[in-house]
Amino acid sequence: MYCYVDESGNTGANLFDPAQPVLYYGLITSKTNLDVTAEPLLRAARAKLGVERLHANELGVRRLSDVALSRKRCPDPTFLLNP
């Protein structure tokens, strides 16, 4: 079992910053290693954006959305359902 957790809205050491009213966590669990499975898609997205990593804080939602929306379909969307 693989678990992936990420947060959004964290100001770092300034946890009680009034400009940070909400902190979100996202969680995905999978029977397969998504780091390996998703790497070709992530590599293509990084190449398209000309960056080494995908991070909304650095790229902004607009640039990430453009890449996400440009993906018409995963080459094999069933890989998540049939490990």
PyMOL commands that place a pseudoatom at each C-alpha (Angstrom):
pseudoatom trace, name=CA, resn=MET, resi=1, chain=A, elem=C, hetatm=0, pos=[0.000, 0.000, 0.000]
pseudoatom trace, name=CA, resn=TYR, resi=2, chain=A, elem=C, hetatm=0, pos=[1.318, 3.423, -0.954]
pseudoatom trace, name=CA, resn=CYS, resi=3, chain=A, elem=C, hetatm=0, pos=[0.092, 6.656, 0.633]
pseudoatom trace, name=CA, resn=TYR, resi=4, chain=A, elem=C, hetatm=0, pos=[0.692, 10.137, -0.702]
pseudoatom trace, name=CA, resn=VAL, resi=5, chain=A, elem=C, hetatm=0, pos=[-0.095, 13.217, 1.413]
pseudoatom trace, name=CA, resn=ASP, resi=6, chain=A, elem=C, hetatm=0, pos=[0.280, 16.877, 0.521]
pseudoatom trace, name=CA, resn=GLU, resi=7, chain=A, elem=C, hetatm=0, pos=[-0.778, 20.131, 2.090]
pseudoatom trace, name=CA, resn=SER, resi=8, chain=A, elem=C, hetatm=0, pos=[-1.829, 23.472, 0.722]
pseudoatom trace, name=CA, resn=GLY, resi=9, chain=A, elem=C, hetatm=0, pos=[-1.983, 26.839, 2.376]
pseudoatom trace, name=CA, resn=ASN, resi=10, chain=A, elem=C, hetatm=0, pos=[0.817, 26.347, 4.900]
pseudoatom trace, name=CA, resn=THR, resi=11, chain=A, elem=C, hetatm=0, pos=[2.845, 29.487, 5.580]
pseudoatom trace, name=CA, resn=GLY, resi=12, chain=A, elem=C, hetatm=0, pos=[5.685, 27.486, 7.102]
pseudoatom trace, name=CA, resn=ALA, resi=13, chain=A, elem=C, hetatm=0, pos=[6.888, 28.454, 10.560]
pseudoatom trace, name=CA, resn=ASN, resi=14, chain=A, elem=C, hetatm=0, pos=[4.219, 31.181, 10.868]
pseudoatom trace, name=CA, resn=LEU, resi=15, chain=A, elem=C, hetatm=0, pos=[1.379, 28.728, 11.612]
pseudoatom trace, name=CA, resn=PHE, resi=16, chain=A, elem=C, hetatm=0, pos=[-0.900, 31.313, 13.242]
pseudoatom trace, name=CA, resn=ASP, resi=17, chain=A, elem=C, hetatm=0, pos=[-0.715, 33.811, 10.384]
pseudoatom trace, name=CA, resn=PRO, resi=18, chain=A, elem=C, hetatm=0, pos=[-4.193, 35.420, 10.087]
pseudoatom trace, name=CA, resn=ALA, resi=19, chain=A, elem=C, hetatm=0, pos=[-3.723, 35.458, 6.291]
pseudoatom trace, name=CA, resn=GLN, resi=20, chain=A, elem=C, hetatm=0, pos=[-3.762, 31.638, 6.440]
pseudoatom trace, name=CA, resn=PRO, resi=21, chain=A, elem=C, hetatm=0, pos=[-7.292, 30.937, 7.644]
pseudoatom trace, name=CA, resn=VAL, resi=22, chain=A, elem=C, hetatm=0, pos=[-7.463, 27.413, 6.199]
pseudoatom trace, name=CA, resn=LEU, resi=23, chain=A, elem=C, hetatm=0, pos=[-4.949, 24.605, 5.822]
pseudoatom trace, name=CA, resn=TYR, resi=24, chain=A, elem=C, hetatm=0, pos=[-5.824, 21.706, 3.483]
pseudoatom trace, name=CA, resn=TYR, resi=25, chain=A, elem=C, hetatm=0, pos=[-4.473, 18.176, 3.226]
pseudoatom trace, name=CA, resn=GLY, resi=26, chain=A, elem=C, hetatm=0, pos=[-4.936, 15.853, 0.286]
pseudoatom trace, name=CA, resn=LEU, resi=27, chain=A, elem=C, hetatm=0, pos=[-4.435, 12.088, 0.491]
pseudoatom trace, name=CA, resn=ILE, resi=28, chain=A, elem=C, hetatm=0, pos=[-4.221, 9.353, -2.127]
pseudoatom trace, name=CA, resn=THR, resi=29, chain=A, elem=C, hetatm=0, pos=[-3.758, 5.661, -1.384]
pseudoatom trace, name=CA, resn=SER, resi=30, chain=A, elem=C, hetatm=0, pos=[-2.801, 3.147, -4.039]
pseudoatom trace, name=CA, resn=LYS, resi=31, chain=A, elem=C, hetatm=0, pos=[-1.854, -0.489, -4.445]
pseudoatom trace, name=CA, resn=THR, resi=32, chain=A, elem=C, hetatm=0, pos=[0.761, 0.587, -6.999]
pseudoatom trace, name=CA, resn=ASN, resi=33, chain=A, elem=C, hetatm=0, pos=[3.753, 2.902, -6.715]
pseudoatom trace, name=CA, resn=LEU, resi=34, chain=A, elem=C, hetatm=0, pos=[2.427, 6.043, -8.405]
pseudoatom trace, name=CA, resn=ASP, resi=35, chain=A, elem=C, hetatm=0, pos=[5.908, 7.607, -8.322]
pseudoatom trace, name=CA, resn=VAL, resi=36, chain=A, elem=C, hetatm=0, pos=[6.904, 5.016, -10.923]
pseudoatom trace, name=CA, resn=THR, resi=37, chain=A, elem=C, hetatm=0, pos=[3.602, 4.750, -12.792]
pseudoatom trace, name=CA, resn=ALA, resi=38, chain=A, elem=C, hetatm=0, pos=[3.073, 8.491, -13.246]
pseudoatom trace, name=CA, resn=GLU, resi=39, chain=A, elem=C, hetatm=0, pos=[6.692, 9.389, -14.035]
pseudoatom trace, name=CA, resn=PRO, resi=40, chain=A, elem=C, hetatm=0, pos=[6.255, 9.515, -17.847]
pseudoatom trace, name=CA, resn=LEU, resi=41, chain=A, elem=C, hetatm=0, pos=[3.333, 11.943, -17.473]
pseudoatom trace, name=CA, resn=LEU, resi=42, chain=A, elem=C, hetatm=0, pos=[5.189, 14.050, -14.916]
pseudoatom trace, name=CA, resn=ARG, resi=43, chain=A, elem=C, hetatm=0, pos=[8.339, 14.112, -17.050]
pseudoatom trace, name=CA, resn=ALA, resi=44, chain=A, elem=C, hetatm=0, pos=[6.301, 15.388, -20.008]
pseudoatom trace, name=CA, resn=ALA, resi=45, chain=A, elem=C, hetatm=0, pos=[4.635, 18.071, -17.865]
pseudoatom trace, name=CA, resn=ARG, resi=46, chain=A, elem=C, hetatm=0, pos=[7.991, 19.235, -16.470]
pseudoatom trace, name=CA, resn=ALA, resi=47, chain=A, elem=C, hetatm=0, pos=[9.454, 19.378, -19.972]
pseudoatom trace, name=CA, resn=LYS, resi=48, chain=A, elem=C, hetatm=0, pos=[6.490, 21.355, -21.297]
pseudoatom trace, name=CA, resn=LEU, resi=49, chain=A, elem=C, hetatm=0, pos=[6.861, 23.902, -18.493]
pseudoatom trace, name=CA, resn=GLY, resi=50, chain=A, elem=C, hetatm=0, pos=[10.672, 23.899, -18.594]
pseudoatom trace, name=CA, resn=VAL, resi=51, chain=A, elem=C, hetatm=0, pos=[11.012, 23.169, -14.873]
pseudoatom trace, name=CA, resn=GLU, resi=52, chain=A, elem=C, hetatm=0, pos=[12.593, 20.475, -12.713]
pseudoatom trace, name=CA, resn=ARG, resi=53, chain=A, elem=C, hetatm=0, pos=[9.611, 20.094, -10.359]
pseudoatom trace, name=CA, resn=LEU, resi=54, chain=A, elem=C, hetatm=0, pos=[5.890, 20.829, -10.381]
pseudoatom trace, name=CA, resn=HIS, resi=55, chain=A, elem=C, hetatm=0, pos=[4.939, 23.097, -7.504]
pseudoatom trace, name=CA, resn=ALA, resi=56, chain=A, elem=C, hetatm=0, pos=[1.918, 25.397, -7.528]
pseudoatom trace, name=CA, resn=ASN, resi=57, chain=A, elem=C, hetatm=0, pos=[3.663, 27.908, -5.266]
pseudoatom trace, name=CA, resn=GLU, resi=58, chain=A, elem=C, hetatm=0, pos=[6.356, 28.386, -7.919]
pseudoatom trace, name=CA, resn=LEU, resi=59, chain=A, elem=C, hetatm=0, pos=[4.323, 27.908, -11.104]
pseudoatom trace, name=CA, resn=GLY, resi=60, chain=A, elem=C, hetatm=0, pos=[0.953, 29.297, -10.149]
pseudoatom trace, name=CA, resn=VAL, resi=61, chain=A, elem=C, hetatm=0, pos=[-2.380, 27.640, -10.688]
pseudoatom trace, name=CA, resn=ARG, resi=62, chain=A, elem=C, hetatm=0, pos=[-2.674, 28.985, -14.249]
pseudoatom trace, name=CA, resn=ARG, resi=63, chain=A, elem=C, hetatm=0, pos=[0.467, 27.247, -15.565]
pseudoatom trace, name=CA, resn=LEU, resi=64, chain=A, elem=C, hetatm=0, pos=[-0.382, 23.981, -13.808]
pseudoatom trace, name=CA, resn=SER, resi=65, chain=A, elem=C, hetatm=0, pos=[-3.964, 24.137, -15.075]
pseudoatom trace, name=CA, resn=ASP, resi=66, chain=A, elem=C, hetatm=0, pos=[-2.769, 24.641, -18.650]
pseudoatom trace, name=CA, resn=VAL, resi=67, chain=A, elem=C, hetatm=0, pos=[-0.687, 21.467, -18.449]
pseudoatom trace, name=CA, resn=ALA, resi=68, chain=A, elem=C, hetatm=0, pos=[-3.449, 19.476, -16.755]
pseudoatom trace, name=CA, resn=LEU, resi=69, chain=A, elem=C, hetatm=0, pos=[-6.045, 20.578, -19.295]
pseudoatom trace, name=CA, resn=SER, resi=70, chain=A, elem=C, hetatm=0, pos=[-3.714, 19.809, -22.211]
pseudoatom trace, name=CA, resn=ARG, resi=71, chain=A, elem=C, hetatm=0, pos=[-3.780, 16.119, -21.223]
pseudoatom trace, name=CA, resn=LYS, resi=72, chain=A, elem=C, hetatm=0, pos=[-6.666, 14.854, -23.309]
pseudoatom trace, name=CA, resn=ARG, resi=73, chain=A, elem=C, hetatm=0, pos=[-6.363, 11.378, -21.795]
pseudoatom trace, name=CA, resn=CYS, resi=74, chain=A, elem=C, hetatm=0, pos=[-3.891, 9.260, -19.937]
pseudoatom trace, name=CA, resn=PRO, resi=75, chain=A, elem=C, hetatm=0, pos=[-2.310, 6.788, -22.361]
pseudoatom trace, name=CA, resn=ASP, resi=76, chain=A, elem=C, hetatm=0, pos=[-3.802, 3.983, -20.247]
pseudoatom trace, name=CA, resn=PRO, resi=77, chain=A, elem=C, hetatm=0, pos=[-6.218, 5.341, -17.629]
pseudoatom trace, name=CA, resn=THR, resi=78, chain=A, elem=C, hetatm=0, pos=[-6.942, 1.821, -16.389]
pseudoatom trace, name=CA, resn=PHE, resi=79, chain=A, elem=C, hetatm=0, pos=[-3.496, 1.557, -14.773]
pseudoatom trace, name=CA, resn=LEU, resi=80, chain=A, elem=C, hetatm=0, pos=[-4.995, 2.998, -11.596]
pseudoatom trace, name=CA, resn=LEU, resi=81, chain=A, elem=C, hetatm=0, pos=[-7.755, 0.402, -11.529]
pseudoatom trace, name=CA, resn=ASN, resi=82, chain=A, elem=C, hetatm=0, pos=[-5.796, -2.698, -12.531]
pseudoatom trace, name=CA, resn=PRO, resi=83, chain=A, elem=C, hetatm=0, pos=[-2.381, -2.762, -10.850]
for i in range(1, 83): cmd.bond("trace and resi %d" % i, "trace and resi %d" % (i + 1))
show_as sticks, trace
zoom trace
